[in-house]
Amino acid sequence: MNIIKNPTKFIHLIFLKPKLNILAFLILSFTSLIYTQKNLNIVTDTDQLISSNLEFKKNQKELREKFPILSNNILISLKSENEELLKKKVPQIIEELKKKFKNIDFIFSPNFEPFYKKYSLILMGEENRSKLISKIYEKQPFLSELNNNSKLLGLNNLLELFSTDLQNKSNESLKQFNILLEKFSFSISEKELVNWSNLFSERKKEYFILFKINDKQINDGKFDDIYQTLFKFHKTGKEQLSINFTGGLVLDYEEVESVSSGAAKAGILSLLLVTIILFFTFKRKIFIFFLILTIVVGLSITLGLTSIFVGKLNIISVAFAVLFIGISVDFGIQFCLRYLENKSHSKNQIVDTFKSIFKSLLIVSITSMIGFLSFIPTDYIGLSELGIISSIGLVTGLICNLIFLPSCCLLIQKNPPKNIAKIENNLYKIINFINERDNFFLLIFAFIFVVGIISSKEIVFDSDPMKLKDQKSQSVVLAQDLMEKNPSSDYTISVLIDEQNDAHKFNIKKNDIIKGVFRISNFKLDSEIIEEISYLNFLLNKKSDQFYSEYTQLDRLRNILKNIEKTENFELAENSKKLLKNLSQINSPEKFLNLQDLWFQDYENFAEDIQTLLDIDAYNKYKKVEFPSFYQNRYVSNDGFERLEIIAKKDIKKRENLLEFVNYVNKYFPNATGMPIIQFEAGNIVIKAFIFAFSISLLFLITFILLIFRNLKILLLCVLPLFFGVTLSIIIMKIFNIDLNFANMIALPLLFSLGTSYSIYIVQRFLDLKSLKKLLFSSTPNAVFSSGLTTIGSFSTLSISTHYGTSSMGSLLFISLSSVLFSCLIFLPFLIKKIYK
């Protein structure tokens, strides 16, 4: 407090040797950068954003310890219309991975594993099973005809029946037969086998490879080698073959790249925007240079201190560099504009400026720090670490702008300043215009308050961590595609059960909330489904072993095609004509046999796969199933625990459905875990953290302002503009459909802590000058406007990041700080005029 009351001696002592000050700060910043480069890491694992001491995190840890096979899995997807290409490429990739990396716990392709083929109806899940059985029923007449006759004879019977009443055929039937004719023509012209497994579909065939990386490989820092190998597969995928890969490790790795590159670009762009704004504010290069240099020095020192006290950045705290630029330049602008406000620019003027601005800057830094410090006690580690780092940055920025920046200014004290840009006249005109119509604008401001409060009820929190990532990265695209095909794949709840709590399973049954419950000890199909499969098996039972047809069937096929060629359906007629032309090449018994091989050789494999799929004996003898280790270990632990999977019926991407699902399961299994519970509980933790931070921040701000100013009117002047800015921000969020998430929620507490500084600058200057008119014609409005623009410009650069979490943070910071700046420059003077008439 002695410094605040009588800082003259302290200030003179500091500025005795300004060049030594500058040198000391430069050496410290350079040393900090070197230390940071060696010791600071970026962690993008969203699991680490929440405290590990919470009960639901302990349950998650227990699951991972008992079932390590579930961790570090990577899935490779290969898509192509050419299944033969897939059959060749999958084994090649598996062999290359096995050869190159010895620490792979398991690797296999479900498409080649006999276990997955034999029991696919159980493994694929209820919804996909129902679709497949329906599709087989739909194709049953076609398949039965081929099974009961020699192949071309059966095909001719079908085509003949199809051609009798073309006008009444459905569009779907016409489409399927068009595909059939196209593929037969292609087979003749390209001498390729017809692929029957996707004959009635234009979708690409998809094969998968699943493998698990040993923890040692990751701990030794060799995951980069694995990623680069997989990325090489991805890049070498041609137009007819696409290769993508995903998994927790891959998603995190690509997120590091996305967050790091986004933060770097935002930092550079932030400095550029700040420089441009400073140029229009000062129009003097030397001051702009010193301000930018102060930012760089302060940021470097903050990075060094962060490396020492925190040691890492997460996807939330990585934004602190941009936040620092915006906050630090605010201090610098206030100092420089106050310094340039006077005509005298001696060393004494530096001291006088320090004395006049020190109290305001200290108050503002404390109010800003309150907002960041309120983050620290929360269980949201991502937010807590941001609070620590930003608090360090605030102290560092304040010291740099009060010692390093004035020391730089002392080097040019004899040079007269040039004119600086001003907004005072325009602002004064705007305030006068509003005050002349004060009742009208009072209604407008009140309307904004009411609409903002109503709109706040419609703002929701999106707790899906997948949506924070770069939505264009190949791993995210593949993960989203897989979840779209099978929404329950990653949204199941896992329960660890043993004989003692085994009875619980009878309480969890299918209902409006639960779609299904799976456990390996009950690896079977329902009796109704077995009956359905049995009937299908009877219909599709192969009654003819004759493969080749008589040569007369070729002439019969030509006649049928000539008949179809006369149809009014243009596409069908053209395909018939094209196939007839290709059939003209088949002019000998030998070529006719080759044709049948091309067309029907793969059908035999297809029919065998269908027979394996519908093998009743396999499903009736489920107790004798021999599970491969890579499958059994996913459901049975070494110490005898069984993992039970509970699948939701409703779309749990909607929070109300997620709440219903989690609460229902938790009634029976309080220790349950899995993505739905993690997502739900993490969302609750984040919301509680922000409510806590917001409440503490607001309470301490109010208390601090009262202690400093000891006046309720001043308190209202400092706080009301913030509430107005919040309501205005909410309205804009509603207009642009912006929801809150793990990353962008920091904007609201920051709005209060940073927004308070604008109010305090203006209110403190009003109290000093004791006149609103003098305030509006002083340097303060210009300083607030310029510092507000630089802060907004700096923060908004985060929105260019490809990482959606970082981008949404930048967008919401831009909206919220623009709203509070407008509030402090327009709404606050209006309040001052009303309160101090």
Phi, psi and omega in degrees: 000333178298324178294320182292319184282320183216077187272004189302309182299317180299319183292314179299323178296318181297318189262019176297319181230080183299325181294323178293322175301312182299314181298317181297317179294320181295318178296316180297319180292320179295317178298320180297319180296318180296315180296320180298316182301328183269338192236350184260126180244158174251123180250121182250006178293112183295340176298328183278000177282340182247144181303135180282355181275353180285152187299316183292333176285327176294320178296320178296319179296319179298317179300315182293326179289321180281333181231069181298340181296340181281344183265157174060031176274141176234133180248128176253131179248130176239125181237138177194153173280342180262100184291330178298324177295320178295318181296333178276320188286321183301308178299326179297315180294318180299314181295320180294319179293319178297320183289321187276326184237115184278335185268049174255122184291319175203157175206132179199166173243121178302333182291340181252346184283124179303324181300315182289328177290316186292323185245027186298329180294331176280317188287333186283346179093160188298313185295312179294324178297317180298319179295318182294315180298319178298319181293321178294319176301319182296322183268358186305314179302319179296311183294320180296322180296319179288325180289331187267357183220171167297152197297310182292326176299313178298319179297317179297320178301318180292315181295322180295316178296321181294322187281351184288331185217061186295327184296332183262007180284145179289159179299324180295319179295316179298318180298317182293320179286332173297317178299318180300311181294321179298318183287326175294319178296314180299321181299319180290313185291325184258359181055043180244149178293143173285129179270109185277340184292334176235032185298323185260021181220143177267356180290149177290149175281144183234128175245153182232152170232130178239130176214159181240132179270136178293143180304327181299321180299322182283315181296331178278001178073028183260010181294331179302321178297317179296315181298315182296324177295315179295322180292330176295318175302316181299316183288328182277354176298129184267182182301323181274357180214116177253135181235122177226163182212151182208180184140164184305315181296318181292316179300317180293319181298313180289333177290323176303313180299316182295313182293315183296311181294322178296317180293321179295313179297318180296320180297315180294313180296324179298312178299321180295314180295318179298318179299316180297315180296320179296325179296316179289338179278313187257326184054032178220113190300323186294321177292321178298317179300314181296322179295315179294319179297321178298319178298313183296316179297313180297319180295319180297315180294320178298319178298318179297314179295324177297318179299325181284311190269335181243313174087350181203163172241146174247182185292348175267308186287346179297341180281355188297329181301315179292321178298319180298316181302314181295321183282316183297318181293335176298312178300315183297318180296317179301316181294311185295317180292325176292322179295318182279353180292335182262152181283330180276136182226053178269179177297325178296328180292326174300315180295317179297320178296317178303312182296320184285330185260342187303314183297314180298315181295321179294316179299314181296319181294324179292316179296321178293320181293327178303317179299318180286320180295332179293343178286331194297316185286359185279162176279357177275091187302321179302317180286320181299315179294324176298321179298316179296310184296316182292326176295318175301316181296322180296314179296315180298315180298319180296314180298316180297320183281343179261345180238304184293312182297311177298326178298321176295318180297330179295337179289340183237024187298336183275347181276129179287143180283154173272170179296148178244157181291145181227149176239005189300315184299314180295319180296319179298320179295319180295315181296319177297318180299318180292316183293330177291339179236044190299323180294319180296313182287332175298320177294320179296313180298319179296321179298318179297318178303311184295312180298320179297318179295318179294317182293334182299332180290341183262356176279125184247161177257122179266111185264010181281109182294337180297329182285349178280340188279173177292110186290351180257355179291145187298326181292321179289318179301314180294315180300317179294321180296317180294320179290329178293321180287323181222082186303335184274355186301314181254000185246045175253153175261133179258138179230132176269123183232153171223189185296330184291320180253019182297333183296338181301332185298334181286343179274337180265110181228168177296134177201200181292343183256318184262123178276324181187161177231128181239135171216144187294332179287351178237046186282085181199171176259155175295152183300326180296319180291322179297320177297319180296317179294321180299319179293319177299319180299320178296316181294324186264004181303127184288121184250358180222130177263002182283124183266307185276146178255165178289157184298333181298338180292336177292316177296321179298320178297317180298319180295320179296318180294323177297324179291317179293328182300337182276355183294160179278347177286109188300312184297317180294320179296318180294319179293324176294318179297318180294319180293321177301317180298317180291328179291343179296340178286339183272093187232021177208156179304324180295315179292329178293320177295319178297323179299315181295326175296314180299319187279324192238359181298316181289338179299324179300317177294320180297314180296323178293320177297320178296319180296319177296318180299322185259022182290106183296322182302321181298320183278337177279340183249040185298334182291342181260013181294131174260107183277134172295151185300322182292344176263312183299322182291350176279345185235341180232124182274167180296332181263018170092001177282144177249138178263120180259136180253129178246127187250134181282149179271324183266168178287103185274010168288341173273130189298324181295324177288323178298316179300314181297315183295310182296314181296322180295314181291322182296337177298324182263326184229085181299336182264014180296154179215183184128170185307314181300317181290316179301314182296317182293310182293321179297319177300318178296319180298316181296315180298315179297321181298319182285325175296317178297310182298318180296316182294312180298315180301312182295317181298312181291324178298313180298315180297316182295317180296321178295320179294323182284311188262336179051046183206124181292326179297317179295321178301314179298319180296328181279327189264320183303318177301329179292315178296323177296318178297322179296313181296322178295320178298318181297320178298315180295319177301318180294319181298318184262013177054046179264123177257164177275149176216185183304328187267310191281353180294343179294343183297324186287311174298322179295326178303318181288312185291317180281323181296329179299326182299319179297317180297316183294318177305312184289314182295317180298319179290325177297319179293325179291317185270340177058030179202130178294322181296315179297322177301312184293335179261006175272182180280350187296311179301321178296320179294316179296316180297313182293314180294325176297316179297317181293320179295314180296314179299320180294309183295322185292341180295341176298335184291347180280350182296144175285343177283117189298323179301312179295318180298315180293328176298313179298318181296315183287326175296320177299313181296311186292316182287328174296320180295316183286330175294316176300318181297318183286330181271336183247307184289321182295311176301326177297317178295317179302317180296322182288318185282321180251069181289000000 
